[in-house]
Amino acid sequence: MIRFEEVTKIYESGKNEVRALNNVSFEVKKGEIYGVVGYSGAGKSSLLRCVNLLEKPTSGHVFVGEDDMAGLSPKDLRRKRKNIGMIFQHFNLLNAKTVFDNIATPLYLLGVKKSAIKEKVNDLLEFVGLTEHGHKYPDQLSGGQKQRVGIARALSTDPDLLLCDEATSALDPQTTSSILKLLKKINKEYNITILIITHEMNVIREICDSVAVMEGGEVVEKGSVFDVFAKPQTETATRFVSSVLQDELPESLKVLLKKQDRNHKIFRIVFTGASTGQPLLSQIAKKFNVDVSVLYGHVTELQDVPFGNLVVQLIGDEQEIRRAIFFVNQSEVEVREVASHAS
Amino acid sequence: MQVDWSTFWVDILNAAGDTLTMVGFSLLFSAVIGIPLGVVLVVTRKGHILENLAVFNILNAIVNVLRSIPFIILMVAIIPFTRFIVGTSIGTSAAIVPLIVYAGPYIARLVENSLLEIDPGIVEAAEAMGATPWQTIFRILLPEAFSSLILSFTIATIGLVGASAMAGAVGGGGLGDLAIAYGYQRFDTDVMIVTVVLLVILVQGLQSAGNILSRKIRRR
Protein backbone atom coordinates (compact mmCIF):
# COMPACT_ATOMS: atom_id res chain seq x y z
CA MET A 1 0.00 0.00 0.00
CA ILE A 2 2.79 2.39 0.95
CA ARG A 3 6.41 1.83 0.08
CA PHE A 4 9.16 4.11 1.29
CA GLU A 5 12.31 3.73 -0.77
CA GLU A 6 15.42 5.37 0.61
CA VAL A 7 13.51 8.50 1.54
CA THR A 8 15.65 11.40 2.67
CA LYS A 9 14.34 14.81 3.66
CA ILE A 10 16.67 17.70 4.32
CA TYR A 11 15.51 21.08 5.57
CA GLU A 12 17.71 24.02 4.88
CA SER A 13 17.44 27.09 7.00
CA GLY A 14 20.17 29.54 6.07
CA LYS A 15 23.42 27.67 6.33
CA ASN A 16 22.07 24.96 8.59
CA GLU A 17 20.99 21.64 7.23
CA VAL A 18 18.63 19.48 9.17
CA ARG A 19 18.37 15.90 8.04
CA ALA A 20 14.83 15.04 9.14
CA LEU A 21 14.74 11.72 7.31
CA ASN A 22 17.76 9.68 6.44
CA ASN A 23 17.43 6.88 3.94
CA VAL A 24 14.17 5.50 5.27
CA SER A 25 12.83 2.35 3.64
CA PHE A 26 9.93 0.20 4.69
CA GLU A 27 6.61 -1.04 3.49
CA VAL A 28 3.07 -0.80 4.81
CA LYS A 29 0.89 -3.67 3.65
CA LYS A 30 -2.66 -3.24 2.52
CA GLY A 31 -5.17 -3.55 5.33
CA GLU A 32 -2.76 -3.29 8.23
CA ILE A 33 -2.42 -0.71 10.95
CA TYR A 34 1.17 0.44 10.89
CA GLY A 35 2.60 2.49 13.73
CA VAL A 36 5.68 4.68 13.64
CA VAL A 37 6.92 5.54 17.09
CA GLY A 38 9.67 7.94 18.09
CA TYR A 39 10.47 10.86 20.33
CA SER A 40 9.78 14.36 19.05
CA GLY A 41 12.28 15.37 16.40
CA ALA A 42 12.77 11.78 15.28
CA GLY A 43 11.33 12.63 11.85
CA LYS A 44 7.93 10.91 12.16
CA SER A 45 5.97 13.96 11.16
CA SER A 46 8.08 14.54 8.03
CA LEU A 47 7.74 10.88 7.17
CA LEU A 48 3.95 11.01 7.37
CA ARG A 49 3.81 14.19 5.28
CA CYS A 50 5.93 12.62 2.58
CA VAL A 51 3.13 10.11 2.01
CA ASN A 52 0.58 12.65 0.74
CA LEU A 53 3.35 14.97 -0.39
CA LEU A 54 2.54 17.78 2.04
CA GLU A 55 6.31 17.58 2.15
CA LYS A 56 8.42 16.56 -0.78
CA PRO A 57 11.25 14.11 -0.13
CA THR A 58 14.67 15.55 -0.97
CA SER A 59 15.56 12.18 -2.47
CA GLY A 60 14.04 8.73 -2.63
CA HIS A 61 10.54 7.63 -3.50
CA VAL A 62 7.25 7.14 -1.75
CA PHE A 63 4.82 4.85 -3.52
CA VAL A 64 1.17 4.80 -2.56
CA GLY A 65 -0.46 1.94 -4.39
CA GLU A 66 1.18 2.06 -7.79
CA ASP A 67 1.87 5.78 -7.83
CA ASP A 68 5.19 7.43 -7.15
CA MET A 69 3.83 10.45 -5.27
CA ALA A 70 6.53 12.93 -6.28
CA GLY A 71 6.01 12.02 -9.94
CA LEU A 72 2.33 12.98 -10.06
CA SER A 73 1.10 16.11 -11.81
CA PRO A 74 -0.61 18.65 -9.52
CA LYS A 75 -3.98 17.51 -10.82
CA ASP A 76 -3.26 13.82 -10.32
CA LEU A 77 -1.82 14.59 -6.90
CA ARG A 78 -5.06 16.28 -5.85
CA ARG A 79 -7.05 13.30 -7.09
CA LYS A 80 -4.72 10.94 -5.25
CA ARG A 81 -5.01 12.96 -2.04
CA LYS A 82 -8.76 12.41 -2.10
CA ASN A 83 -7.90 8.75 -1.70
CA ILE A 84 -5.76 9.43 1.35
CA GLY A 85 -7.56 10.65 4.48
CA MET A 86 -5.62 12.48 7.14
CA ILE A 87 -6.32 13.34 10.77
CA PHE A 88 -4.31 15.66 12.96
CA GLN A 89 -3.19 16.11 16.55
CA HIS A 90 -4.98 19.45 16.78
CA PHE A 91 -7.88 18.32 14.58
CA ASN A 92 -7.60 21.30 12.18
CA LEU A 93 -11.35 21.69 11.82
CA LEU A 94 -12.95 24.71 10.19
CA ASN A 95 -14.10 26.81 13.13
CA ALA A 96 -16.56 28.86 11.13
CA LYS A 97 -18.41 25.78 9.90
CA THR A 98 -20.74 23.36 11.64
CA VAL A 99 -19.80 19.76 12.30
CA PHE A 100 -21.96 18.73 9.35
CA ASP A 101 -20.27 21.19 6.99
CA ASN A 102 -16.83 20.22 8.25
CA ILE A 103 -17.45 16.60 7.36
CA ALA A 104 -19.00 17.65 4.05
CA THR A 105 -16.14 19.96 3.03
CA PRO A 106 -14.11 17.41 1.03
CA LEU A 107 -17.34 16.48 -0.80
CA TYR A 108 -18.23 20.12 -1.52
CA LEU A 109 -14.74 20.51 -2.96
CA LEU A 110 -15.38 17.51 -5.20
CA GLY A 111 -18.66 19.00 -6.37
CA VAL A 112 -20.79 16.12 -5.11
CA LYS A 113 -24.56 16.65 -5.26
CA LYS A 114 -26.21 18.14 -2.16
CA SER A 115 -28.54 15.18 -1.61
CA ALA A 116 -25.70 12.67 -1.87
CA ILE A 117 -23.63 14.76 0.54
CA LYS A 118 -26.43 14.83 3.06
CA GLU A 119 -26.82 11.09 3.01
CA LYS A 120 -23.09 10.44 3.24
CA VAL A 121 -22.51 12.91 6.07
CA ASN A 122 -25.42 11.59 8.10
CA ASP A 123 -24.06 8.06 7.73
CA LEU A 124 -20.65 9.22 8.88
CA LEU A 125 -22.11 11.15 11.82
CA GLU A 126 -23.76 7.95 12.91
CA PHE A 127 -20.62 5.90 12.36
CA VAL A 128 -18.52 8.15 14.60
CA GLY A 129 -21.30 8.53 17.15
CA LEU A 130 -22.07 12.23 16.66
CA THR A 131 -25.58 12.05 15.20
CA GLU A 132 -26.86 14.63 17.69
CA HIS A 133 -24.06 17.10 17.08
CA GLY A 134 -24.24 17.86 13.35
CA HIS A 135 -25.48 21.43 13.84
CA LYS A 136 -22.84 22.33 16.44
CA TYR A 137 -19.63 24.26 15.88
CA PRO A 138 -16.21 22.78 16.69
CA ASP A 139 -15.66 25.00 19.74
CA GLN A 140 -18.76 23.47 21.34
CA LEU A 141 -17.22 20.00 21.26
CA SER A 142 -14.79 18.14 23.50
CA GLY A 143 -11.39 17.06 22.19
CA GLY A 144 -12.55 13.51 21.57
CA GLN A 145 -15.62 14.71 19.69
CA LYS A 146 -13.48 17.03 17.58
CA GLN A 147 -11.26 14.13 16.61
CA ARG A 148 -14.35 12.11 15.67
CA VAL A 149 -15.35 14.97 13.35
CA GLY A 150 -11.81 14.91 11.93
CA ILE A 151 -12.10 11.17 11.35
CA ALA A 152 -15.52 11.47 9.72
CA ARG A 153 -14.17 14.24 7.47
CA ALA A 154 -11.20 12.09 6.50
CA LEU A 155 -13.53 9.20 5.64
CA SER A 156 -15.99 11.25 3.61
CA THR A 157 -14.21 10.62 0.30
CA ASP A 158 -13.97 6.84 0.95
CA PRO A 159 -10.17 6.70 1.11
CA ASP A 160 -8.07 3.52 0.97
CA LEU A 161 -5.55 4.93 3.36
CA LEU A 162 -5.78 6.95 6.55
CA LEU A 163 -2.83 8.94 7.90
CA CYS A 164 -2.91 9.74 11.60
CA ASP A 165 -0.64 12.54 12.78
CA GLU A 166 -0.36 12.11 16.57
CA ALA A 167 -4.13 11.76 16.47
CA THR A 168 -4.50 10.97 20.17
CA SER A 169 -1.66 13.01 21.65
CA ALA A 170 -3.91 15.90 22.66
CA LEU A 171 -6.45 13.61 24.32
CA ASP A 172 -6.78 12.13 27.79
CA PRO A 173 -6.21 8.37 28.22
CA GLN A 174 -9.87 7.43 28.23
CA THR A 175 -10.67 9.44 25.11
CA THR A 176 -7.51 8.10 23.48
CA SER A 177 -8.75 4.59 24.04
CA SER A 178 -12.16 5.33 22.48
CA ILE A 179 -10.57 7.00 19.45
CA LEU A 180 -8.23 4.02 19.03
CA LYS A 181 -11.20 1.67 19.12
CA LEU A 182 -12.83 3.77 16.43
CA LEU A 183 -9.71 3.56 14.27
CA LYS A 184 -9.63 -0.19 14.70
CA LYS A 185 -13.27 -0.35 13.67
CA ILE A 186 -12.51 1.69 10.55
CA ASN A 187 -9.67 -0.66 9.72
CA LYS A 188 -11.84 -3.74 10.17
CA GLU A 189 -15.12 -2.55 8.65
CA TYR A 190 -13.86 -0.54 5.70
CA ASN A 191 -10.55 -2.37 5.25
CA ILE A 192 -8.72 0.96 5.28
CA THR A 193 -4.97 0.80 5.71
CA ILE A 194 -3.87 3.07 8.57
CA LEU A 195 -0.48 4.68 9.13
CA ILE A 196 -0.10 6.18 12.58
CA ILE A 197 2.72 8.26 13.94
CA THR A 198 2.89 8.68 17.68
CA HIS A 199 5.22 9.06 20.61
CA GLU A 200 2.93 6.95 22.77
CA MET A 201 3.86 3.27 22.83
CA ASN A 202 0.46 2.33 24.22
CA VAL A 203 -1.10 3.47 20.92
CA ILE A 204 1.14 0.95 19.17
CA ARG A 205 0.26 -1.72 21.72
CA GLU A 206 -3.48 -1.13 21.45
CA ILE A 207 -4.08 -1.19 17.74
CA CYS A 208 -1.03 -1.62 15.55
CA ASP A 209 -0.05 -4.74 13.64
CA SER A 210 3.42 -3.56 12.68
CA VAL A 211 5.69 -0.94 14.10
CA ALA A 212 8.73 1.05 13.05
CA VAL A 213 10.84 2.74 15.69
CA MET A 214 12.44 5.99 14.56
CA GLU A 215 15.35 7.90 15.95
CA GLY A 216 17.36 10.75 14.45
CA GLY A 217 15.58 10.51 11.10
CA GLU A 218 16.19 6.80 10.72
CA VAL A 219 14.13 3.68 11.24
CA VAL A 220 16.21 1.85 13.83
CA GLU A 221 13.92 -1.11 14.25
CA LYS A 222 10.84 -2.49 12.57
CA GLY A 223 8.74 -5.59 12.67
CA SER A 224 5.48 -6.99 13.95
CA VAL A 225 4.30 -5.35 17.16
CA PHE A 226 4.50 -8.75 18.78
CA ASP A 227 8.15 -9.30 17.96
CA VAL A 228 9.22 -5.81 18.92
CA PHE A 229 7.45 -6.06 22.26
CA ALA A 230 8.78 -9.51 22.99
CA LYS A 231 12.32 -9.00 21.76
CA PRO A 232 13.23 -5.36 21.27
CA GLN A 233 16.64 -5.18 19.58
CA THR A 234 17.69 -1.58 20.07
CA GLU A 235 17.95 0.58 23.13
CA THR A 236 15.33 3.00 21.84
CA ALA A 237 12.86 0.22 21.17
CA THR A 238 13.57 -1.28 24.59
CA ARG A 239 12.87 2.06 26.22
CA PHE A 240 9.59 2.42 24.35
CA VAL A 241 8.54 -1.10 25.23
CA SER A 242 9.33 -0.64 28.90
CA SER A 243 7.34 2.61 28.90
CA VAL A 244 4.21 0.48 28.63
CA LEU A 245 5.39 -2.87 29.98
CA GLN A 246 7.07 -1.81 33.10
CA ASP A 247 10.01 -4.09 33.84
CA GLU A 248 12.12 -1.67 35.81
CA LEU A 249 11.64 -2.56 39.45
CA PRO A 250 10.73 0.26 41.80
CA GLU A 251 13.65 1.58 43.87
CA SER A 252 12.03 0.67 47.17
CA LEU A 253 11.68 -2.92 46.04
CA LYS A 254 15.31 -3.03 44.96
CA VAL A 255 16.37 -1.85 48.40
CA LEU A 256 14.27 -4.54 50.04
CA LEU A 257 15.73 -7.19 47.77
CA LYS A 258 19.26 -6.13 48.61
CA LYS A 259 18.55 -6.75 52.28
CA GLN A 260 17.64 -10.37 51.65
CA ASP A 261 20.39 -12.69 52.74
CA ARG A 262 19.54 -15.73 50.61
CA ASN A 263 21.03 -16.20 47.17
CA HIS A 264 18.57 -15.14 44.50
CA LYS A 265 18.27 -13.98 40.94
CA ILE A 266 15.65 -11.85 39.23
CA PHE A 267 14.34 -12.67 35.78
CA ARG A 268 11.94 -11.15 33.36
CA ILE A 269 9.82 -13.82 31.70
CA VAL A 270 7.75 -12.96 28.66
CA PHE A 271 4.92 -15.33 27.86
CA THR A 272 3.44 -15.13 24.43
CA GLY A 273 0.44 -16.79 22.87
CA ALA A 274 -0.38 -20.26 24.17
CA SER A 275 2.44 -20.24 26.70
CA THR A 276 0.54 -17.59 28.66
CA GLY A 277 -1.66 -20.39 29.96
CA GLN A 278 1.20 -22.58 31.23
CA PRO A 279 1.56 -23.13 34.94
CA LEU A 280 5.28 -22.56 34.53
CA LEU A 281 6.08 -21.03 37.88
CA SER A 282 4.45 -23.71 39.98
CA GLN A 283 6.26 -26.35 37.91
CA ILE A 284 9.57 -24.70 38.70
CA ALA A 285 8.76 -24.61 42.37
CA LYS A 286 7.85 -28.30 42.37
CA LYS A 287 10.68 -29.63 40.22
CA PHE A 288 13.56 -27.63 41.60
CA ASN A 289 14.68 -26.63 44.98
CA VAL A 290 13.92 -22.96 44.49
CA ASP A 291 11.37 -20.55 45.87
CA VAL A 292 9.55 -18.39 43.37
CA SER A 293 8.32 -14.94 44.16
CA VAL A 294 6.49 -12.78 41.65
CA LEU A 295 7.66 -9.16 41.87
CA TYR A 296 5.74 -7.71 38.99
CA GLY A 297 3.20 -9.08 36.55
CA HIS A 298 1.28 -7.85 33.60
CA VAL A 299 -0.83 -9.55 30.98
CA THR A 300 -2.02 -7.67 27.95
CA GLU A 301 -3.12 -8.35 24.41
CA LEU A 302 -1.07 -7.65 21.31
CA GLN A 303 -2.72 -8.16 17.94
CA ASP A 304 -5.38 -10.21 19.70
CA VAL A 305 -2.83 -12.58 21.18
CA PRO A 306 -2.24 -12.69 24.94
CA PHE A 307 1.11 -11.35 26.02
CA GLY A 308 2.35 -11.79 29.59
CA ASN A 309 5.26 -10.10 31.24
CA LEU A 310 6.44 -11.28 34.65
CA VAL A 311 9.35 -10.27 36.81
CA VAL A 312 10.14 -13.09 39.19
CA GLN A 313 12.65 -13.74 41.86
CA LEU A 314 14.13 -17.21 42.14
CA ILE A 315 15.62 -17.96 45.52
CA GLY A 316 17.91 -20.91 46.06
CA ASP A 317 21.32 -22.38 45.21
CA GLU A 318 23.09 -21.07 42.14
CA GLN A 319 22.99 -24.58 40.69
CA GLU A 320 19.26 -25.03 41.23
CA ILE A 321 18.44 -21.61 39.79
CA ARG A 322 20.45 -22.41 36.70
CA ARG A 323 18.64 -25.72 36.24
CA ALA A 324 15.28 -24.01 36.72
CA ILE A 325 16.09 -21.41 34.08
CA PHE A 326 17.28 -24.12 31.72
CA PHE A 327 13.89 -25.75 32.17
CA VAL A 328 12.06 -22.47 31.55
CA ASN A 329 14.03 -21.97 28.37
CA GLN A 330 12.61 -25.23 27.00
CA SER A 331 9.14 -23.75 26.82
CA GLU A 332 8.03 -20.99 24.50
CA VAL A 333 8.91 -18.04 26.65
CA GLU A 334 11.55 -15.36 26.66
CA VAL A 335 13.73 -15.17 29.77
CA ARG A 336 16.15 -12.45 30.61
CA GLU A 337 18.02 -11.81 33.80
CA VAL A 338 17.21 -8.43 35.28
CA ALA A 339 19.41 -8.39 38.40
CA SER A 340 21.16 -10.80 40.63
CA HIS A 341 22.20 -10.82 44.20
CA ALA A 342 24.55 -13.41 45.56
CA SER A 343 25.12 -13.56 49.25
CA MET B 1 -18.64 85.54 14.65
CA GLN B 2 -22.29 84.52 14.86
CA VAL B 3 -23.43 81.44 12.96
CA ASP B 4 -26.54 81.55 10.83
CA TRP B 5 -28.10 78.34 12.17
CA SER B 6 -30.82 78.21 9.53
CA THR B 7 -28.31 77.62 6.73
CA PHE B 8 -25.85 75.89 8.99
CA TRP B 9 -27.85 72.66 9.29
CA VAL B 10 -28.25 72.46 5.55
CA ASP B 11 -24.49 72.80 5.19
CA ILE B 12 -23.96 70.14 7.83
CA LEU B 13 -26.31 67.72 6.08
CA ASN B 14 -24.64 68.30 2.73
CA ALA B 15 -21.23 67.87 4.28
CA ALA B 16 -22.28 64.65 6.03
CA GLY B 17 -23.63 63.39 2.70
CA ASP B 18 -20.31 64.22 1.02
CA THR B 19 -18.40 62.40 3.73
CA LEU B 20 -20.55 59.30 3.35
CA THR B 21 -20.15 59.42 -0.42
CA MET B 22 -16.38 59.72 -0.18
CA VAL B 23 -16.07 56.97 2.42
CA GLY B 24 -18.54 54.70 0.68
CA PHE B 25 -17.03 54.87 -2.79
CA SER B 26 -13.44 54.81 -1.68
CA LEU B 27 -14.19 51.85 0.60
CA LEU B 28 -15.79 49.98 -2.27
CA PHE B 29 -12.93 50.56 -4.70
CA SER B 30 -10.15 50.08 -2.17
CA ALA B 31 -11.76 46.79 -1.12
CA VAL B 32 -11.79 45.70 -4.75
CA ILE B 33 -8.04 46.39 -4.85
CA GLY B 34 -7.16 45.51 -1.26
CA ILE B 35 -8.84 42.11 -0.86
CA PRO B 36 -7.13 40.40 -3.81
CA LEU B 37 -3.87 42.12 -2.92
CA GLY B 38 -4.11 40.91 0.69
CA VAL B 39 -4.92 37.38 -0.44
CA VAL B 40 -1.96 37.39 -2.84
CA LEU B 41 0.32 38.66 -0.06
CA VAL B 42 -0.67 35.62 2.00
CA VAL B 43 -0.67 32.81 -0.53
CA THR B 44 2.59 33.78 -2.27
CA ARG B 45 4.64 33.93 0.90
CA LYS B 46 7.17 31.26 1.78
CA GLY B 47 5.64 27.86 2.39
CA HIS B 48 2.13 28.87 1.39
CA ILE B 49 -0.08 27.34 -1.27
CA LEU B 50 1.13 29.48 -4.19
CA GLU B 51 4.62 30.35 -2.97
CA ASN B 52 6.15 32.94 -5.27
CA LEU B 53 8.70 35.08 -3.51
CA ALA B 54 9.25 37.46 -6.44
CA VAL B 55 5.58 38.41 -6.53
CA PHE B 56 5.42 38.57 -2.76
CA ASN B 57 8.48 40.79 -2.37
CA ILE B 58 7.43 43.22 -5.10
CA LEU B 59 3.87 43.62 -3.82
CA ASN B 60 5.08 43.80 -0.25
CA ALA B 61 7.44 46.65 -1.15
CA ILE B 62 4.77 48.55 -3.09
CA VAL B 63 2.34 48.27 -0.20
CA ASN B 64 4.98 49.45 2.24
CA VAL B 65 5.89 52.47 0.11
CA LEU B 66 2.27 53.53 -0.31
CA ARG B 67 1.55 52.92 3.36
CA SER B 68 4.45 55.10 4.48
CA ILE B 69 3.42 58.26 2.63
CA PRO B 70 1.35 60.57 4.88
CA PHE B 71 -2.12 60.98 3.40
CA ILE B 72 -1.96 64.74 3.14
CA ILE B 73 1.22 64.50 1.04
CA LEU B 74 -0.08 61.60 -1.02
CA MET B 75 -3.15 63.64 -1.84
CA VAL B 76 -1.11 66.51 -3.24
CA ALA B 77 1.51 64.31 -4.86
CA ILE B 78 -0.94 62.37 -7.01
CA ILE B 79 -2.94 65.37 -8.23
CA PRO B 80 -1.90 64.77 -11.89
CA PHE B 81 -3.05 61.16 -11.58
CA THR B 82 -6.31 62.28 -9.96
CA ARG B 83 -6.90 64.78 -12.76
CA PHE B 84 -6.22 62.04 -15.29
CA ILE B 85 -8.76 59.72 -13.69
CA VAL B 86 -11.66 62.03 -12.81
CA GLY B 87 -10.81 65.16 -14.82
CA THR B 88 -10.50 67.49 -11.85
CA SER B 89 -8.38 67.84 -8.75
CA ILE B 90 -10.93 69.46 -6.43
CA GLY B 91 -14.25 68.36 -5.05
CA THR B 92 -15.65 65.17 -3.63
CA SER B 93 -14.97 62.90 -6.59
CA ALA B 94 -11.38 64.15 -6.77
CA ALA B 95 -10.93 63.27 -3.11
CA ILE B 96 -12.00 59.68 -3.73
CA VAL B 97 -8.95 58.91 -5.89
CA PRO B 98 -6.27 59.57 -3.25
CA LEU B 99 -8.51 57.91 -0.67
CA ILE B 100 -8.45 54.72 -2.73
CA VAL B 101 -4.69 54.90 -3.20
CA TYR B 102 -4.40 55.37 0.55
CA ALA B 103 -6.91 52.73 1.69
CA GLY B 104 -6.22 50.01 -0.90
CA PRO B 105 -2.81 49.01 0.49
CA TYR B 106 -4.14 49.55 4.03
CA ILE B 107 -6.96 47.07 3.42
CA ALA B 108 -4.49 44.69 1.80
CA ARG B 109 -2.47 44.63 5.04
CA LEU B 110 -5.58 44.17 7.16
CA VAL B 111 -6.80 41.31 4.97
CA GLU B 112 -3.31 39.78 5.09
CA ASN B 113 -3.36 39.91 8.89
CA SER B 114 -6.82 38.39 9.13
CA LEU B 115 -5.82 35.52 6.86
CA LEU B 116 -2.58 34.93 8.71
CA GLU B 117 -4.52 34.45 11.95
CA ILE B 118 -5.88 31.21 10.53
CA ASP B 119 -4.13 28.16 11.95
CA PRO B 120 -1.67 26.86 9.30
CA GLY B 121 -2.96 23.40 10.21
CA ILE B 122 -6.27 24.28 8.56
CA VAL B 123 -4.49 25.13 5.32
CA GLU B 124 -2.58 21.87 5.61
CA ALA B 125 -5.86 20.00 6.10
CA ALA B 126 -7.25 21.66 2.96
CA GLU B 127 -4.19 20.59 0.99
CA ALA B 128 -4.50 17.06 2.34
CA MET B 129 -8.13 17.03 1.18
CA GLY B 130 -6.94 17.75 -2.34
CA ALA B 131 -8.31 21.29 -2.50
CA THR B 132 -7.11 23.44 -5.41
CA PRO B 133 -5.42 26.74 -4.45
CA TRP B 134 -8.55 28.52 -5.67
CA GLN B 135 -10.76 26.35 -3.46
CA THR B 136 -8.44 26.83 -0.52
CA ILE B 137 -8.76 30.60 -0.87
CA PHE B 138 -12.51 30.81 -1.46
CA ARG B 139 -13.85 27.78 0.41
CA ILE B 140 -11.43 27.68 3.33
CA LEU B 141 -9.36 30.83 3.97
CA LEU B 142 -11.86 33.61 3.31
CA PRO B 143 -14.83 31.95 5.08
CA GLU B 144 -12.64 31.09 8.08
CA ALA B 145 -11.42 34.70 8.30
CA PHE B 146 -14.82 36.28 7.61
CA SER B 147 -15.56 37.46 11.11
CA SER B 148 -12.07 38.86 11.49
CA LEU B 149 -12.33 40.49 8.05
CA ILE B 150 -15.47 42.35 9.17
CA LEU B 151 -13.50 43.87 12.04
CA SER B 152 -10.67 44.73 9.66
CA PHE B 153 -13.08 46.52 7.37
CA THR B 154 -14.53 48.40 10.31
CA ILE B 155 -11.03 49.69 11.07
CA ALA B 156 -10.49 50.55 7.41
CA THR B 157 -13.80 52.42 7.22
CA ILE B 158 -12.97 54.46 10.29
CA GLY B 159 -9.53 55.18 8.84
CA LEU B 160 -11.27 56.43 5.70
CA VAL B 161 -13.57 58.70 7.73
CA GLY B 162 -10.45 60.28 9.24
CA ALA B 163 -8.66 60.55 5.91
CA SER B 164 -11.77 61.95 4.21
CA ALA B 165 -11.81 64.70 6.81
CA MET B 166 -8.27 65.58 5.79
CA ALA B 167 -9.36 65.61 2.16
CA GLY B 168 -11.40 68.61 3.22
CA ALA B 169 -8.17 70.57 3.40
CA VAL B 170 -7.89 70.51 -0.38
CA GLY B 171 -11.51 71.33 -0.92
CA GLY B 172 -12.79 67.79 -0.97
CA GLY B 173 -15.97 68.68 0.82
CA GLY B 174 -17.46 66.75 3.70
CA LEU B 175 -17.49 67.21 7.44
CA GLY B 176 -13.74 67.73 7.61
CA ASP B 177 -13.96 70.53 5.09
CA LEU B 178 -16.67 72.14 7.15
CA ALA B 179 -14.69 71.83 10.35
CA ILE B 180 -11.63 73.39 8.73
CA ALA B 181 -13.44 76.11 6.80
CA TYR B 182 -15.72 77.29 9.60
CA GLY B 183 -14.14 76.04 12.74
CA TYR B 184 -10.43 76.36 12.10
CA GLN B 185 -10.05 79.17 9.62
CA ARG B 186 -12.91 81.32 10.99
CA PHE B 187 -12.40 80.44 14.63
CA ASP B 188 -16.03 79.34 14.82
CA THR B 189 -15.82 76.94 17.75
CA ASP B 190 -19.53 75.98 17.70
CA VAL B 191 -19.32 74.66 14.15
CA MET B 192 -16.15 72.80 14.92
CA ILE B 193 -17.72 71.17 17.96
CA VAL B 194 -20.85 70.13 16.04
CA THR B 195 -18.83 68.58 13.21
CA VAL B 196 -16.45 66.84 15.57
CA VAL B 197 -19.39 65.46 17.56
CA LEU B 198 -20.93 64.22 14.33
CA LEU B 199 -17.65 62.52 13.38
CA VAL B 200 -17.45 60.91 16.82
CA ILE B 201 -21.01 59.60 16.45
CA LEU B 202 -20.22 58.29 12.98
CA VAL B 203 -17.10 56.48 14.16
CA GLN B 204 -18.85 55.07 17.23
CA GLY B 205 -21.73 53.87 15.09
CA LEU B 206 -19.40 52.20 12.58
CA GLN B 207 -17.37 50.47 15.28
CA SER B 208 -20.46 49.15 17.07
CA ALA B 209 -22.00 47.96 13.84
CA GLY B 210 -18.76 46.21 12.91
CA ASN B 211 -18.51 44.56 16.32
CA ILE B 212 -22.10 43.34 16.25
CA LEU B 213 -21.81 42.01 12.71
CA SER B 214 -18.53 40.27 13.43
CA ARG B 215 -19.95 38.67 16.56
CA LYS B 216 -23.06 37.55 14.67
CA ILE B 217 -20.86 35.85 12.12
CA ARG B 218 -18.68 34.32 14.79
CA ARG B 219 -22.10 33.48 16.22
CA ARG B 220 -21.17 33.66 19.90
Chai-1 contact restraints between the chains, C-beta under 6 A:
chainA,res_idxA,chainB,res_idxB,connection_type,confidence,min_distance_angstrom,max_distance_angstrom,comment,restraint_id
A,N52,B,A128,contact,1.0,0.0,6.0,A-B,restraint_1
A,L54,B,E127,contact,1.0,0.0,6.0,A-B,restraint_2
A,R78,B,G130,contact,1.0,0.0,6.0,A-B,restraint_3
A,R81,B,G130,contact,1.0,0.0,6.0,A-B,restraint_4
A,K82,B,G130,contact,1.0,0.0,6.0,A-B,restraint_5
A,M86,B,A128,contact,1.0,0.0,6.0,A-B,restraint_6
A,F88,B,G121,contact,1.0,0.0,6.0,A-B,restraint_7
A,H90,B,G121,contact,1.0,0.0,6.0,A-B,restraint_8
A,N92,B,G121,contact,1.0,0.0,6.0,A-B,restraint_9
A,N92,B,I122,contact,1.0,0.0,6.0,A-B,restraint_10
A,N92,B,A125,contact,1.0,0.0,6.0,A-B,restraint_11
A,L94,B,E144,contact,1.0,0.0,6.0,A-B,restraint_12
A,A96,B,P143,contact,1.0,0.0,6.0,A-B,restraint_13
A,A96,B,E144,contact,1.0,0.0,6.0,A-B,restraint_14
A,P106,B,M129,contact,1.0,0.0,6.0,A-B,restraint_15
A,L109,B,A131,contact,1.0,0.0,6.0,A-B,restraint_16
A,L109,B,Q135,contact,1.0,0.0,6.0,A-B,restraint_17
